[in-house]
Amino acid sequence: MINIILAEDHHIVRDGLRLLFQGEAEFNIVAEAKNGAEVLELLINGLQADVLITDINMPLLGGIELTDAIQEQYPALKTIILSALDNEKYVIKSFKAGASGYILKSVTAEELKFAVKHVFNGNQYICSEIASRFLSRLIMMPEPGKMHDLEDVAFSDRDIEVLSLLAAGMTNQEIADRLFASKRTIEGYRENMITRTGMRNTVALIHFAVSHGIIN
C-alpha cells in the first residue's frame, strides 16, 4: 500500500483528490494539509508517508520550497508536484528542488494513479502533455556540433524579411512574388540560413529566429 499526503490549499481540489484515491486498495491517504508548513509540521510530529502530492502555489510555503525542505530533511519521501502551471521553468525548478514527478491538474485519474505508483517505485515522472512538448522541442533542436553561436550568425535585412514571411506561413513562391524575386532565390535564402544556423528544417529555423528575437 502507498501512503500519501495531500497538500492543496483549495478545499474542492483536495476533496476531489481524496475521493479519487478512496476505495483503491493500493492507496491510503494518511494526511491532508493546506500548505507546506502544515506538511512539515506533520512530518516533524512523526507522520510516515511514501508519497507527497503537493500543489505548487500555496500560502506560507509553496510546493517547490516544500520539496526542497523535504529533500533535505526527509529524502525517503517522494514528492509529486501537481500544478496548473505548464511553463517549463516550473518543471525544471521542481526537479532541481528534488521532486520525483510533475503532473498537470488536467491529467486523467488513471495517469495520476500511474504517476504515484511509478514514483513510489523509485522512478521519475512527467505527465504525458509536458513530455510531448519537451519531445517536440528536442526534435527541433540542431544536431550536436552544428549549432552556431548567435554572434557568429549574421542576418541581413533581406534574411529577416524572408524569415518573417516564412513565419507568417507563406510559401517560397508567395514570398518570391511579394519580394519581386524568383522562387529559386527565396529557396536559396532559406537553405543558406538553415545551413548557417545548423537547424534541421524550416520549422526549426523559425523557432530559432523567434527564440533569439530575430523576428517577432
N, C-alpha and C positions, 0 to 999 in steps of 0.2 A: 504493500500500500504506500502511496506517495502522500506525505503530509505537506499541506500547502498553507501558506499565509497569504491573505489577500490584502493589499494596500491600495486603497482607492478612496478619494475624498467625496466622490459623488455617490450618494446612497443608492440611487437607482441602478447605476452600473455595478456597484458592489453586490447588490441583491441579485442582479442578473447573473453575475459570475458564480455566486454561491448556488443558485438554482441549477446552473449548467453542470456543476460537479456533483450535486446531491444525487444520491441513488446510484452512483457509479462506484462499484466495489474497489476500483483501482485508486480512487482519490479520497482524501479526507481533509476537509478544511479545519485546521486546528486553531486558527485565529484570524481576526479581521482588524484592520486599522484604517484610520482616516488620513494618516500622514506618516512620513518616515520616522519622525520622533517616536511615535507610538510603537512602531515596529522595533526600534532599538530598545525601548523600554521592555517590551515583551521578551526579547532575547536576553537582556540583562537579568530578567527575573527567571530565567531558566527554560523558556519555551524551546522545544526542539521541533525542527521542521526540515524538510528536504528541499522544498522549492518556494521561493517568494515570487509572487506575481504582483508587480507594482506599476502604478501609473507614473508617468514621467513628470507631470506637473501637479504638485501637492503643496499645501501650506506647510510652513515650518521647515520641512526637509523634503525635497523632491526626489524622484526616482534615481537619477544619476548620482546625486550626492549620497543617497542611502546605499546604493550599490557599492560605491567607493568605500563607505564605512564598513559595510558587511564584508567586503573582500579583505579588509584589514583585520577585522575582529572575529568574523565567523566565516572563514573561507570555504567551509564544507557546505554552506547554504547556497544553493544555486539560485540566481536571480534572472527573472524574465521581465523585461520592460514591455508593458502593454500601453500603447500610445496611439493617439490620433495624428501624431506628427510623423509625416513620411519623409521629411528632409534628411538627406544622407548624413549631414553633420551630426544629427542626434544619434543616429545608428552608430557612427564611429565613436562618438563620445561615450556612449553606453558601453560598448565593448572594451574601450580603453579603461573604463572605470571598473571592469571586471564582470560585466553582465554575461550570461550564457545564452541569452536569447533576446530578440527584439521582434515583436509582432504588433501589427496594427489592430485597432479596435474593430476594424471592418472584416477581420478574418472569420471564417466559419467556426462553429463549435468544434467540429471534428479536427480542424487544423490546430486550434488552441490545445485540445487534449493531446494531439500528437506532439506538439511542441513541448508540453510539460513532460511527457514520457521520454522524449528524445534528450532533453536537458538533464532529467533525472539520471539517465544512463551515462552521463558524463560527456555529452556532445554539446555543440553549439547549434543555434537555430536562428535563421532569419526567415520571416514569413515569405510566402511564395511571391507576393506582389513586389516586395522590395528586392528580393533575389532576382526576379525577372528584369527589373530596372537596372540593377548592377551588371547583369549579364549583357544587356544591350549596350551599356557604356563600355564594357570591356571589348565587345565586338568592334566598336567604332574607334578604339584606341589604335595608334600606329603600331606597326610591327617593331619588336625590340631592335634597337640600334638604328632605326630610321627616323626617329623623332629629332627634329632640329630645334635649337633654342630659338625663341621668338625673335631675339635681336639679330639672329642670322638670316631671318626670312623677311625680305622687304616686299611690300605690296605697293604697286603703282596705283595711281588713281583709276586707271582702266581695270586693273585687277579687282579693286574694291567694287567698282561698278558692276563687273561681271558676277562677282560673288553675291552682291545684293540681289541681283536679278535671279540668280540660281536659287537663293534662299527664298525668293518670292514664288518659286515653283515654275519658273519659265523654262522652256526647252532651249536647246542650243540655237535652233532656228529662230525662235521668237526673240531671243536675245540679239542674234545677228541682225534681225530686221530692225529692232529698236536702236541698235548702235550703228546701223548702216555699215555693217561688216559682213564677211562671209561666215557661213556656218563652220567652215574648217578653221577659220581664225579663232572663233569662240572656243571650239574644241581644243585648240592649241593652248589658249589661256588656261582653261580648266585643267588639262593634263599637266601643264607646267606647274601650276600651283599645287596639285596633288603630289607631284614629284618633289618639289621644294620643301613641302611641309612634312613629307613622309606619311601622309594619310593613305588609307586603304581605298577610299572611293569618294564620290562627290558628297554623300551624306556626312561622312566623317570630316571632310574639308569644311563644310558649312558649320558643323558643330565646333570645330577648331576655331573658325573665324568669329563665331558668336561668343564662345567662352573666353576668347582673348580680346574682346572688344573691338575687333577689326570692323565688324558690321554689327548693327543693332538687331 
